[in-house]
Amino acid sequence: MLAERWLYDFLIYSYMLSLLFGFAGLIKPNPRATIASSALLFMVWGIELSLIGMEIWRTWPQISEIDPILLYTWALISFALYYQHIVKLDIFFMTISSVGLIVLAVQLFFVRGVPFQKEVIMVSELIFVHISLAIIGYVAFSLSSISAFLYYIASFLLKKKQWNRFLTQLPSLGSLQRFSTGSLIVGLPCLAVSLLLGGIWAIQVVQPSVWIDPKMIASLLTLIVYSLILWQWRRVGWQGKRLAWWNLVAILVMIGNVLLSRWSFHHWV
């Protein structure tokens, strides 16, 4: 990346402050805290967008240097801001923002410090579409799992009859399930097309070893798991907590898939 380390540190600390103000406003309504949280997150969103733009400008048409984690967290922040300012759901805003911060922090403070020899690879428009669709799919799956997690919390609180402020800010169980399954419907074809395009490119560049690559196998497993969940929902009639539970299990498979990048030909990403 072009930016210096201090810029990434500033990014993380601003993100953390945004969450702190956000939690303060969530626990006890405070317009100033809410405004500060939004302003800081908008700043983080703008910085990440600038970094992405600079990388595209620097590497175009060879875009292998663009950090997919940066794209992923930028997309999550975009959704978080949408839910805060358009949909007016602060719970979704805080949950999505927290996930984005965790992913960004792990990437910047742990993954980026691992030394490895970058390969010089010509990345065509085909692989650009492959990466873009994969990120869209992962973001959709993440939003689906966040909804499933909130569904579990809301279901538990309703069962215990704990009528608190947190519960009143959550959407209905039906709305959470519809958003969760809707996100799956969006993410699944994106990942499927991404794998198809990536496979075509990998066969040309990596050749036969692509079929025994850990990342390729894990990606296919991720696609199968989410396909089965969607099938069970549409054909078998999975609903409620059972559907939410398997959605949360599936996100662990997806996380494992992402982590396997360091042990495959995807390590250049």
C-alpha positions in Angstrom: 0.0 0.0 0.0 1.1 3.6 -0.6 0.1 5.0 2.7 2.5 5.0 5.6 2.0 3.0 8.8 0.8 6.0 10.7 -2.1 6.4 8.4 -3.3 2.9 9.2 -2.8 3.5 12.9 -4.9 6.7 12.6 -7.5 4.6 10.7 -7.8 2.0 13.5 -7.8 4.5 16.3 -10.5 6.7 14.6 -12.5 3.5 14.0 -12.2 2.6 17.7 -13.3 6.0 18.9 -16.3 5.9 16.6 -17.4 2.6 18.2 -16.8 4.0 21.7 -19.0 7.0 21.0 -21.5 4.7 19.3 -21.8 2.4 22.3 -22.1 5.4 24.6 -25.0 6.7 22.5 -26.6 3.3 22.4 -26.5 2.7 26.2 -27.7 6.2 27.0 -29.2 8.4 24.3 -26.7 11.2 23.6 -27.0 13.2 20.3 -23.4 14.5 20.6 -22.0 11.0 21.0 -24.1 9.8 18.0 -22.9 12.6 15.9 -19.3 12.1 16.9 -19.6 8.4 16.1 -21.0 9.0 12.7 -18.5 11.7 11.8 -15.5 9.5 12.7 -16.9 6.6 10.8 -17.6 8.8 7.8 -13.9 9.9 8.0 -12.8 6.2 8.2 -15.0 5.5 5.2 -13.5 8.3 3.2 -9.9 7.4 4.1 -10.5 3.8 3.0 -12.1 4.9 -0.2 -9.1 7.2 -0.9 -6.7 4.3 -0.2 -8.6 2.1 -2.6 -8.7 4.8 -5.2 -5.0 5.4 -4.9 -4.2 1.7 -5.3 -6.5 1.4 -8.4 -4.7 4.5 -9.9 -1.3 3.2 -9.0 -1.7 -0.4 -10.3 -4.2 -0.1 -13.1 -4.7 -2.2 -15.1 -2.6 -4.6 -12.9 -4.6 -4.5 -9.7 -3.0 -7.3 -7.7 -1.8 -4.9 -5.0 -5.3 -3.8 -4.0 -6.0 -5.2 -0.5 -9.3 -7.2 -0.6 -9.7 -6.9 3.2 -9.7 -3.1 2.8 -12.4 -3.4 0.2 -14.4 -5.8 2.5 -14.3 -3.5 5.5 -15.1 -0.5 3.3 -18.2 -2.3 2.1 -19.2 -3.2 5.7 -18.8 0.4 6.8 -21.0 1.5 3.9 -23.7 -0.8 5.0 -23.3 0.3 8.6 -23.7 4.0 7.7 -26.7 3.1 5.6 -28.4 1.3 8.5 -27.7 4.3 10.8 -28.8 7.1 8.6 -31.3 5.6 6.2 -32.9 2.7 8.0 -32.3 4.1 11.5 -31.2 0.8 13.1 -28.4 1.6 15.5 -28.1 -2.0 16.6 -27.2 -3.0 13.0 -24.9 0.0 12.8 -22.9 -1.0 15.9 -22.8 -4.7 15.1 -21.6 -4.3 11.5 -19.1 -1.6 12.5 -17.7 -4.0 15.2 -17.2 -6.8 12.7 -15.4 -4.4 10.3 -13.1 -3.1 13.1 -12.1 -6.7 14.1 -11.4 -7.7 10.6 -9.4 -4.5 9.8 -7.4 -4.8 13.1 -6.4 -8.4 12.5 -5.4 -7.6 8.9 -3.3 -4.6 9.8 -1.6 -5.7 13.0 -1.2 -9.4 12.4 -1.6 -10.6 8.8 0.2 -7.7 7.2 3.3 -8.4 9.4 3.8 -11.9 8.0 6.6 -11.8 5.6 6.1 -13.6 2.3 7.6 -13.4 -1.2 5.1 -11.7 -3.5 4.8 -13.1 -7.0 4.5 -10.8 -10.0 1.3 -11.8 -11.6 -0.5 -10.0 -14.4 -4.1 -9.6 -13.2 -6.6 -9.3 -16.0 -10.1 -7.9 -16.0 -11.3 -11.5 -15.5 -9.5 -11.8 -12.1 -10.7 -8.3 -11.2 -14.3 -9.4 -11.6 -13.5 -12.6 -9.7 -12.1 -10.7 -6.7 -15.0 -8.1 -6.8 -17.7 -10.7 -6.9 -16.0 -12.7 -4.1 -15.9 -9.7 -1.9 -19.6 -8.9 -2.6 -20.4 -12.5 -1.7 -18.4 -12.4 1.5 -20.0 -9.1 2.6 -23.5 -10.6 1.9 -22.7 -13.7 3.9 -21.3 -11.6 6.8 -24.5 -9.4 6.9 -26.6 -12.6 6.8 -24.7 -14.0 9.8 -24.9 -10.8 11.7 -28.7 -10.9 11.2 -28.7 -14.5 12.3 -26.8 -13.6 15.5 -29.2 -10.8 16.3 -32.1 -13.2 15.6 -30.6 -15.5 18.3 -30.3 -12.6 20.8 -33.8 -11.3 20.1 -35.3 -14.8 20.4 -33.5 -15.4 23.7 -34.7 -12.1 25.2 -38.3 -12.7 24.0 -38.2 -16.2 25.5 -37.0 -14.8 28.8 -39.4 -11.9 28.6 -36.6 -9.4 29.1 -38.2 -6.3 27.6 -35.2 -3.9 27.6 -34.1 -1.0 25.4 -31.8 -3.3 23.4 -34.7 -5.6 22.4 -36.9 -2.6 21.4 -34.3 -1.4 19.0 -34.1 -4.7 17.2 -36.2 -5.4 14.2 -38.9 -8.2 14.4 -37.8 -11.8 14.2 -39.5 -12.0 10.8 -37.6 -9.0 9.5 -34.2 -10.4 10.7 -34.8 -13.7 9.1 -35.9 -12.1 5.8 -32.8 -10.0 5.7 -30.6 -13.0 6.6 -32.0 -15.2 3.8 -32.1 -12.2 1.4 -28.4 -11.7 1.9 -27.8 -15.4 1.3 -29.7 -15.1 -2.0 -27.5 -12.2 -3.0 -24.2 -13.7 -1.8 -24.5 -17.2 -3.2 -24.6 -16.4 -7.0 -21.9 -13.8 -6.5 -19.6 -16.4 -5.0 -20.5 -19.1 -7.5 -19.7 -16.8 -10.5 -16.6 -15.6 -8.7 -15.3 -19.2 -8.3 -16.2 -20.0 -12.0 -14.2 -17.0 -13.2 -11.3 -17.6 -10.8 -11.2 -21.3 -11.8 -10.9 -20.3 -15.5 -8.0 -17.9 -14.7 -6.3 -20.3 -12.3 -6.3 -23.2 -14.8 -4.5 -20.9 -17.3 -1.9 -19.6 -14.7 -1.6 -22.3 -12.0 -2.7 -25.2 -14.1 -3.3 -28.6 -12.5 -2.2 -27.7 -9.0 -5.4 -25.5 -8.7 -7.5 -28.6 -8.0 -5.5 -29.5 -4.9 -5.1 -25.9 -3.6 -6.5 -25.6 0.0 -8.1 -22.2 -0.8 -9.9 -23.7 -3.9 -11.2 -26.6 -1.9 -12.3 -24.4 1.0 -14.1 -22.0 -1.4 -16.0 -24.9 -2.9 -16.9 -26.1 0.6 -18.1 -22.7 1.5 -20.3 -22.6 -1.6 -21.7 -26.0 -0.9 -22.5 -25.2 2.8 -24.4 -22.0 1.9 -26.1 -23.7 -1.0 -27.4 -26.5 1.4 -28.6 -23.9 3.9 -30.5 -22.0 1.2 -31.9 -25.3 -0.1 -33.0 -26.4 3.3 -34.8 -23.0 3.8 -36.6 -23.1 0.4 -37.4 -26.8 0.1 -37.4 -28.3 3.5 -38.7 -25.3 5.4 -36.0 -24.5 7.9 -37.0 -21.5 9.9 -36.1 -19.5 13.0 -33.3 -20.6 15.3 -32.4 -23.6 13.3 -31.8 -21.6 10.2 -29.9 -19.0 12.3 -27.7 -21.6 13.9 -26.5 -23.1 10.6 -25.9 -19.6 9.3 -23.6 -19.0 12.2 -21.8 -22.3 11.5 -21.4 -21.4 7.9 -19.7 -18.1 8.7 -17.0 -20.1 10.5 -16.4 -22.1 7.3 -16.1 -18.8 5.4 -13.6 -17.4 7.9 -11.5 -20.5 7.6 -11.7 -20.1 3.8 -10.3 -16.6 4.0 -7.5 -17.6 6.4 -6.4 -20.3 4.1 -5.3 -17.7 1.6 -1.8 -17.7 3.2 -1.3 -21.4 2.3 -2.3 -21.3 -1.3 -1.5 -19.6 -4.6 -3.8 -16.8 -3.2 -1.1 -15.7 -0.9 -0.3 -12.8 -3.3 -3.7 -11.4 -2.3 
